[in-house]
Amino acid sequence: MTSELDIFVGNTTLIDEDVYRLWLDGYSVSDAVALRVRSGILEQTGATAAVLQSDTMDHYRTFHMLERLLHAPPKLLHQLIFQIPPSRQALLIERYYAFDEAFVREVLGKKLSKGTKKDLDDISTKTGITLKSCRRQFDNFKRVFKVVEEMRGSLVDNIQQHFLLSDRLARDYAAIVFFANNRFETGKKKLQYLSFGDFAFCAELMIQNWTLGAVDSQVDDMDVDLDKEFLQDLKELKMLVADKDLLDLHKSLVCTALRGKLGVFSEMEANFKNLSRGLVNVAAKLTHNKDVRDLFVDLVEKFVEPCRSDHWPLNDVRLFLNQYSASVHSLDGFRHQALWDRYMGTLRGCLLRLYHD
Amino acid sequence: MPGKLKVKIVAGRHLPVMDRASDLTDAFVEVKFGNTTFKTDVYLKSLNPQWNSEWFKFEVDDEDLQDEPLQITVLDHDTYSANDAIGKVYIDIDPLLYSEAATVISGWFPIYDTIHGIRGEINVVVKVDLFNDLNRFRQSSCGVKFFCTTSIPKCYRAVIIHGFVEELVVNEDPEYQWIDRIRTPRASNEARQRLISLMSGELQRKIGLKVLEMRGNAVVGYLQCFDLEGESGLVVRAIGTACTLDKLSSPAAFLPACNSPSKEMKEIPFNEDPNPNTHSSGPSTPLKNQTYSFSPSKSYSRQSSSSDTDLSLTPKTGMGSGSAGKEGGPFKALLRQQTQSALEQREFPFFTLTAFPPGFLVHVGGVVSARSVKLLDRIHNPDEPETRDAWWAEIRQEIKSHAKALGCHAVVGYSESTSICEEVCILSASGTAAVLNPRFLQDGTVEGCLEQRLEENLPAGCGFCHIPYDELNMPFPAHLTYCYNCRKQKVPDVLFTTIDLPIDATVIGKGCLIQARLCRLKKKAQAEANATAISNLLPFMEYEVHTQLMNKLKLKGMNALFGLRIQITVGENMLMGLASATGVYLAALPTPGGIQIAGKTPNDGSYEQHISHMQKKINDTIAKNKELYEINPPEVSEEIIGSPIPEPRQRSRLLRSQSESSDEVTELDLSHGKKDAFVLEIDDTDAMEDVHSLLTDVPPPSGFYSCNTEIMPGINNWTSEIQMFTSVRVIRLSSLNLTNQALNKNFNDLCENLLKSLYFKLRSMIPCCLCHVNFTVSLPEDELIQVTVTAVAITFDKNQALQTTKTHVEKSLQRASTDNEELLQFPLELCSDSLPSHPFPPAKEHLESASSNSGIPAAQRAVTVEKASPMGEGNFRNRSAPPCANSTVGVVKMTPLSFIPGAKITKYLGIINMFFIRETTSLREEGGVSGFLHAFIAEVFAMVRAHVAALGGNAVVSYIMKQCVFMENPNKNQAQCLINVSGDAVVFVRESELEVVSTQQPTANCQPSCTGGEVTT
């Protein structure tokens, strides 16, 4: 006796959260059954393995049918085939678009192309996440990217509107899209200590201040592309380090203000010019796409690492950066105060976030 | 006489991409009715077109309005080649043809293609302007309401129940026409869908005409089926019960119940002798309910009071009042006489109803069934309905004569079915022989109905069980005893019926689903030989199914079956029998004896030991089941007698219960005679298997109950959480050495595993009851067995149950004094028997029934009963409940039951009767057979919901999947499935304050009834 056909269809679609998780995690039906057996469900319910198998198959089939709709979540809300309570719909969507930290760190800033997709095998092996799950996550990134890439208006709002994600998750996706679009390098070894949250934090600041949308809310791609003009203008900051007088004045202003307040004052004083040069040069280089990509590498190399090697406490870093940014206002010979604030305001936030072990 | 049909195409959404180049679609819509077609403009390059068309107007006869479906086709415009069809929507406009139903159909409909399934949705608005038609010779029957529900719909009252209507239409099956060889599968499927839709419309119109002829205005319990006969044609047939219904206008309807005097009659003569007692009291009962003029729930209280006044108030309706209240022989005879005259004109006194207005059902005789085997290739004139009409007439005649043999003049819970395999067709009909109260069957009672107090002095809760046939001239050997409830009348030891458990039946404990499953191998044969082989097998199958049911019933410690449905399915090389029913313990019937096992070779020691081991196992199982289903009748009665205030739990159970019953009969003598205990003789391995299989049925896990009737006795506190589902399984038998035993085991496992799966899947709903569990078996191919189950899982609330019970206790406390007073006024004869101090059992029994039934004023009982069925009229009062402000996109509930727990149905919008075909030539790509069927059933649900929502409804009640024919050809990567579903579209309003109401109501209602009692005494 073999079961040829075995289905269960409810007027309200049954969603088993545990099975959904197994499905999202990319387990095959037999693996999922094995995992469920291990969870002790048979003992709790007195069911048999055959029942569990049939149940799992049913859920997998349902999820498979739902997947098409999950690719465009508003469709899930308007479709008529599956009657699902709104809270469950939200759960389905949110879980479907959720991603693994380990996975996102691997692809963050990479081009969401076929080439990257081919590397998913390696990512799967490296992270221990099933290939199927990697594919789903990758496809989600790519899908969201494609939809919002050229859209007008706030990136987070667009994502929320088209994918019905929670605010939290929509912000994460905004960061992913932003990174993918600007191809920021995040995979270098020296960046490994950074979490997705660190990058997402920076992305949000950059979107708010450095994109077209920061100055004009009526342009296409406003939150996705950096403001080219702004990047061009950043060259002007170069005089802060190129003009020796200005650099000295800047240093003395900062040192005067911080004397006695920093535990690492002497290190700061000794390193001031290097740090300042590093930060300003990063700005000046942002005209080239290649250097934009290396932004984080540069920040870590030029600022985070030197400070860390001198064992600056985080609070000293904060005091320094605040003073460093503010002092520029007192430099009479420097005319690009607004530009400096737009640059340094964001950078300061990013650096503070990036500064940890 | 014409009507004007107006259609507007508003918009589409989620259309499929039809143009690969642009990834878009240039869609337009054809709207067709009859032979007229309109087209919308082409909406270029969009998957969400906004046509916003003008109103397309069709001027048509109302005959066409009834027959034809509105056909909407969505196409993709193609400049160079033929336009591609995206899909179709068929809309049955029948609901717009009667005034009380829907006025407009408006909403999003899934666009359906028989090859691709649902492909987007289309927003359509449909209206009908009907001109009044006074033509008496018209062919249409607009205005006759149809209900699938097999009881009187909730917001109506039955004025007259006219009786059986049936019709059958035949056509050539498009799949077997020569043209099918050259057309596409899509064209063929669409031709079939359209034809069945047309035939259904025609059938409904013709039935409507018959109803009008009978001067009815509605068909209740409408059941339409189609038979795919293959070469010889496609038959659509329907049966139903014609009624005259009145719409209940308002919650006021409930009020009469409150005032209804609790002057219930007591039956003085009851303690005398079962036989003719003429001193019955007269009409007692007030009509306590809005719907019907009398109710069976009037218990006999001892106020033998004011029948006279009551009578005087009652307009004599010729037949009613004279015979009032005679119980026993003369009454029975009289009743029968009258009813007979009422029924005589009718060719077939059959009723498709399974639940009845109170008092309608007087006695139940038993299950009657008839089957006949026919050869389809012998039909002389296959295109005409005559031959099939004759077949069915023959079967119905047989049913009628069976009923007569049982001393019954009517058949209730009647249904018909077929099973076809190649050219062999088994026609089956079954029902429950019954004696009915004539009052509902007559014209002229319309007025009287309201005020008439009928005499009904049949003991509430046990009257149904009393045998209708003559004890000395029994149609079959049966073991009769005096009714355990009233002690007056004879009852059989076991009752089988096809109807629902009457709400006022006295039941002890809870019920459970009982199934008998059976396979019989049959030699492959041709034509006549085949038919003969099948005919020869049928009686054995019936016998075995019956034996199995009886054994399982006894194993459960129960004594009656309700909702019995025996399905015999014919295949190439086997016959399958599946019987499902809900077992209960009726208080009126004797406690079932145990099951005794007897070996044939008593000398073998180890064998003896084995036997005694088995016996022990059986006894243990019975004991366990009794505990599980809370069946403990004798103890209960003792306690009740001991103390005036019964235990809360038992009390509430007794209140709720009451039953009708029947014992059963077919042509065969299936009754098991006078044996007190059931003896199973284990004389060969077969019998051993049987015993084993008895013990393999596992009870549902704790927290689960199941039944195939509408409600489960013992559970009355449903929550609003319901989940309707369909589950389908197909197994392939290994073709090697198939034996009957192996087959039986496979089939048994299939059903048991299916149930286990259901319990597991629905575990989050615990505590929960699977209601209306409906199994159907088919044999699509040689080695395939297909089982389809549709049911609804309803969660109930354990805590709430306690509360309700508590209020009952309070009630009974309050009433205790009254009870005592009443006791004193008992007429002497009864008193002597019923004084609590008298210890001997019969008296106790009697008193028990007296206290359980009569202690409570009628109105209050009514309330209790209503709580048992959540849709009770009691809830009518709760008008203040706000309509469910459901913000989400039109949730539509579906249920096979006639009610929605925790809600009140305010409007019936019309019948939903849909037929779909789905075919695929890429089975693997669609996820194999399971993926294919899963998607299709989900789509069918979606289309039903969409139609209901478009009618303005939010639920389908009495939903049934009548057919699910699945065929596959994995080698060709093909599969095809036909599904036919029906139900009643309704609007319901949630009783959000249900709890408040249910606790308050008894108090409110108690007052008037108590007063009534005082007045009368």
Interface residues (C-beta under 8 A of the other chain):
Chain A: M1 T2 S3 E4 L5 D6 I7 F8 V9 G10 N11 T12 T13 L14 T45 G46 A47 T48 A50 V51 L52 S54 D55 M57 D58 R61 T62 H64 M65 K75 L77 H78 Q79 L80 I81 F82 Q83 P85 P86
Chain B: R13 H14 W108 P110 I118 E121 P701 Q723 M724 F725 T726 S727 V728 R729 V730 I731 R732 L733 S734 N746 D749 L750 N753 K756 S757 L758 Y759 F760 K761 R763 L784 Q786 T888 V889 V891 V892 K893 M894 G927 V929 S930 G931 L933 H934 A935 I937 A938 E939 F941 A942 R945 A946 F966
